[in-house]
Amino acid sequence: MANDSGFVITKETWENMDEEQRSWILFDTMQRNTAEVRRLRKWNKTTGLAGGVLGGIAATLGLKWGT
């Protein structure tokens, strides 16, 4: 059975699958996980950059107001 987060396979279903089906499911799961990690890394870099820019601006404005 499939949903938005991939396949949900019960223990009974897994035990009744042949080795080729299991291999394909594992391959698909690894590919999905790899793609998700790449998206998360990109998001992390983007938010880190944005935070650095905003922090730099805030620090600059703080220095100007302080003097």
C-alpha positions in Angstrom: 0.0 0.0 0.0 1.4 3.5 -0.9 0.9 6.9 0.7 2.5 10.3 0.4 5.6 9.1 2.4 6.2 6.0 0.2 5.3 2.4 0.8 4.0 1.0 4.0 4.7 -2.7 4.1 3.7 -5.0 6.9 5.8 -7.8 8.2 3.4 -10.3 6.7 3.6 -8.7 3.3 7.4 -8.5 3.4 7.7 -12.2 4.4 5.5 -13.2 1.4 7.5 -11.2 -1.2 10.1 -12.8 -3.3 13.7 -11.6 -3.1 13.5 -9.5 -6.3 10.6 -7.5 -5.0 12.3 -6.9 -1.7 15.4 -5.7 -3.5 13.5 -3.3 -5.6 11.7 -1.9 -2.6 15.0 -1.4 -0.8 16.5 0.2 -3.9 13.5 2.6 -4.2 13.7 3.4 -0.5 17.4 4.2 -0.7 16.8 6.5 -3.7 14.0 8.3 -2.0 16.1 8.8 1.2 19.0 10.1 -0.9 16.8 12.6 -2.7 15.3 13.7 0.7 18.8 14.2 2.2 19.8 16.3 -0.8 16.7 18.5 -0.4 17.4 18.9 3.3 21.0 19.8 2.7 20.0 22.4 0.1 17.4 23.8 2.5 20.0 23.9 5.3 22.5 25.8 3.1 19.8 28.3 2.0 18.5 29.0 5.4 22.0 29.3 6.8 22.9 31.8 4.1 19.7 33.8 4.7 20.3 33.7 8.5 23.9 34.9 8.0 22.8 37.8 5.8 20.1 38.9 8.2 22.4 38.5 11.1 25.0 40.6 9.3 22.5 43.3 8.5 21.2 43.3 12.1 24.8 43.6 13.5 25.6 46.4 11.1 22.4 48.3 12.1 23.2 47.6 15.7 26.6 49.1 15.4 25.3 52.2 13.6 22.6 52.8 16.3 25.1 52.2 19.1 27.5 54.9 17.9 
